[in-house]
Amino acid sequence: MSGFLDQMTNAVPALRRYARGLCRDQELADDLVQDCVERAIRKQRLWKPTGSVQSWMFRMMLNIHRNQMKSRRNKIDSRSVEMFDIDLPQAPEQPGRLALTEVSNALAKIPDDQKQALLLVVLEGFSYADAAKILDIPVGTLMSRISRARSLLRSLTHEDGLPHLRVVT
């Protein structure tokens, strides 16, 4: 059991990175990781030692995230920010932060299935085979999702073949 808990503990930083990429909100991401860890401890009897604990937890977290997204779509608050008479604070513009924000905004426009595949392979470094197993899709489907995500991300962050990201000097 301690080997399982050690492997689970070692997976948490990667789970947090992936959760932040999925949620784009630190608090929601932390809640997602906490839900995943809690469920993994509760369901550790279901883990089969044929794969890694990390892959098993990534799959579990992805399923939790999908369920939460379905639940949130059913409870969308129809009020918009414009309804409130509030001056929202804005951080001063910083070149590196602008480029990061631009990439983050572009990533938010990518469809969820493509974003999930891209983040697993690019951000977390999973092999195509492991990422396909986590997402429960064939490797060819994973490869096409990543290709489409990269192409869309490229088109959202480039104009006329030239990057329009701001460079930090």
C-alpha positions as CSV (number, residue, x, y, z in Angstrom):
1,M,0.0,0.0,0.0
2,S,2.8,2.4,0.8
3,G,4.2,1.9,-2.8
4,F,0.8,2.9,-4.2
5,L,0.7,6.0,-2.0
6,D,4.2,6.9,-2.9
7,Q,3.4,6.6,-6.6
8,M,0.3,8.6,-6.1
9,T,2.1,11.4,-4.2
10,N,4.7,11.6,-7.0
11,A,1.9,12.0,-9.6
12,V,0.4,15.1,-7.9
13,P,2.6,17.8,-9.4
14,A,1.9,16.5,-12.9
15,L,-1.8,16.2,-12.1
16,R,-1.9,19.9,-10.9
17,R,-0.2,21.1,-14.1
18,Y,-2.7,19.2,-16.3
19,A,-5.7,20.3,-14.2
20,R,-4.6,24.0,-14.5
21,G,-4.4,23.5,-18.3
22,L,-7.9,22.0,-18.3
23,C,-9.6,24.4,-16.0
24,R,-7.7,27.6,-16.6
25,D,-8.6,28.5,-13.0
26,Q,-6.2,27.7,-10.1
27,E,-8.9,27.1,-7.5
28,L,-11.0,24.8,-9.8
29,A,-7.8,23.0,-10.7
30,D,-6.8,22.4,-7.1
31,D,-10.3,21.2,-6.3
32,L,-10.1,18.8,-9.3
33,V,-6.8,17.4,-8.1
34,Q,-8.1,17.0,-4.6
35,D,-11.2,15.2,-5.8
36,C,-9.0,12.9,-7.9
37,V,-6.6,12.1,-5.0
38,E,-9.5,11.5,-2.7
39,R,-11.2,9.2,-5.2
40,A,-7.9,7.3,-5.9
41,I,-7.4,6.6,-2.2
42,R,-10.9,5.5,-1.9
43,K,-10.8,3.3,-5.0
44,Q,-7.2,2.0,-4.8
45,R,-8.5,-1.5,-4.8
46,L,-9.6,-1.0,-8.4
47,W,-6.1,-0.1,-9.6
48,K,-4.5,-2.9,-11.6
49,P,-0.7,-3.0,-11.5
50,T,-0.5,-3.6,-15.3
51,G,-0.2,0.2,-15.8
52,S,1.2,3.1,-13.9
53,V,-0.6,4.8,-11.0
54,Q,0.0,8.1,-12.7
55,S,-1.8,7.1,-15.9
56,W,-4.7,5.7,-13.9
57,M,-5.0,8.9,-11.9
58,F,-4.8,11.0,-15.1
59,R,-7.7,9.0,-16.5
60,M,-9.6,9.3,-13.3
61,M,-9.1,13.1,-13.2
62,L,-10.1,13.5,-16.8
63,N,-13.4,11.6,-16.1
64,I,-14.0,13.8,-13.0
65,H,-13.4,16.9,-15.1
66,R,-15.7,15.8,-17.8
67,N,-18.5,15.1,-15.3
68,Q,-18.0,18.5,-13.7
69,M,-18.1,20.2,-17.1
70,K,-21.4,18.5,-17.8
71,S,-22.8,19.5,-14.4
72,R,-21.7,23.1,-14.9
73,R,-23.3,23.4,-18.3
74,N,-26.6,22.4,-16.7
75,K,-26.2,25.1,-14.1
76,I,-24.9,28.1,-16.2
77,D,-25.7,31.4,-14.6
78,S,-27.3,33.5,-17.3
79,R,-26.1,36.8,-15.8
80,S,-23.1,38.4,-17.5
81,V,-20.4,40.6,-16.1
82,E,-21.8,43.6,-17.9
83,M,-24.9,43.5,-15.7
84,F,-22.9,44.5,-12.7
85,D,-21.6,48.0,-12.2
86,I,-18.1,47.1,-11.1
87,D,-14.8,48.4,-12.3
88,L,-12.7,45.3,-12.5
89,P,-9.0,45.7,-11.6
90,Q,-6.5,45.2,-14.4
91,A,-2.8,44.4,-14.0
92,P,-0.4,46.6,-15.8
93,E,0.7,45.3,-19.2
94,Q,3.9,43.3,-19.2
95,P,5.3,41.9,-22.4
96,G,5.9,38.3,-21.2
97,R,2.6,38.2,-19.5
98,L,0.9,39.4,-22.7
99,A,2.4,36.6,-24.7
100,L,1.4,34.1,-22.1
101,T,-2.1,35.5,-21.9
102,E,-2.4,35.3,-25.7
103,V,-1.3,31.7,-25.8
104,S,-3.7,30.9,-22.9
105,N,-6.6,32.6,-24.6
106,A,-5.8,30.7,-27.8
107,L,-5.6,27.4,-25.9
108,A,-9.1,28.2,-24.4
109,K,-10.5,28.4,-28.0
110,I,-9.3,24.9,-28.9
111,P,-12.0,22.2,-28.5
112,D,-11.8,20.2,-25.3
113,D,-11.0,16.8,-26.9
114,Q,-8.0,18.4,-28.8
115,K,-6.9,20.4,-25.8
116,Q,-6.9,17.3,-23.5
117,A,-4.8,15.4,-26.0
118,L,-2.4,18.2,-26.6
119,L,-1.8,18.9,-22.9
120,L,-1.2,15.2,-22.1
121,V,1.5,14.9,-24.8
122,V,3.1,18.4,-24.9
123,L,2.7,19.6,-21.3
124,E,2.9,16.3,-19.4
125,G,5.2,14.4,-21.8
126,F,3.1,11.2,-22.1
127,S,3.9,9.0,-25.0
128,Y,1.2,8.8,-27.7
129,A,0.3,5.3,-26.6
130,D,-0.1,6.3,-22.9
131,A,-2.1,9.4,-23.8
132,A,-4.4,7.4,-26.0
133,K,-4.9,4.9,-23.2
134,I,-5.7,7.7,-20.7
135,L,-8.2,9.3,-23.2
136,D,-9.5,5.8,-24.2
137,I,-9.1,6.5,-27.9
138,P,-6.9,4.9,-30.7
139,V,-3.4,6.3,-31.2
140,G,-4.3,7.5,-34.7
141,T,-7.2,9.5,-33.3
142,L,-4.9,11.0,-30.7
143,M,-2.4,12.0,-33.4
144,S,-5.0,13.7,-35.5
145,R,-6.4,15.6,-32.5
146,I,-2.9,16.8,-31.6
147,S,-2.3,17.8,-35.2
148,R,-5.6,19.7,-35.4
149,A,-4.9,21.4,-32.0
150,R,-1.4,22.5,-33.0
151,S,-2.7,23.8,-36.3
152,L,-5.5,25.7,-34.6
153,L,-3.1,27.1,-31.9
154,R,-0.7,28.1,-34.7
155,S,-3.4,29.9,-36.6
156,L,-4.7,31.7,-33.4
157,T,-1.2,32.9,-32.5
158,H,0.2,33.8,-36.0
159,E,-0.9,36.3,-38.5
160,D,0.2,36.1,-42.1
161,G,2.7,33.4,-41.1
162,L,4.4,35.8,-38.6
163,P,3.9,35.3,-34.9
164,H,2.1,38.2,-33.3
165,L,3.2,37.2,-29.8
166,R,5.0,39.9,-28.0
167,V,8.7,39.2,-27.4
168,V,10.2,39.9,-24.0
169,T,13.4,42.0,-24.3
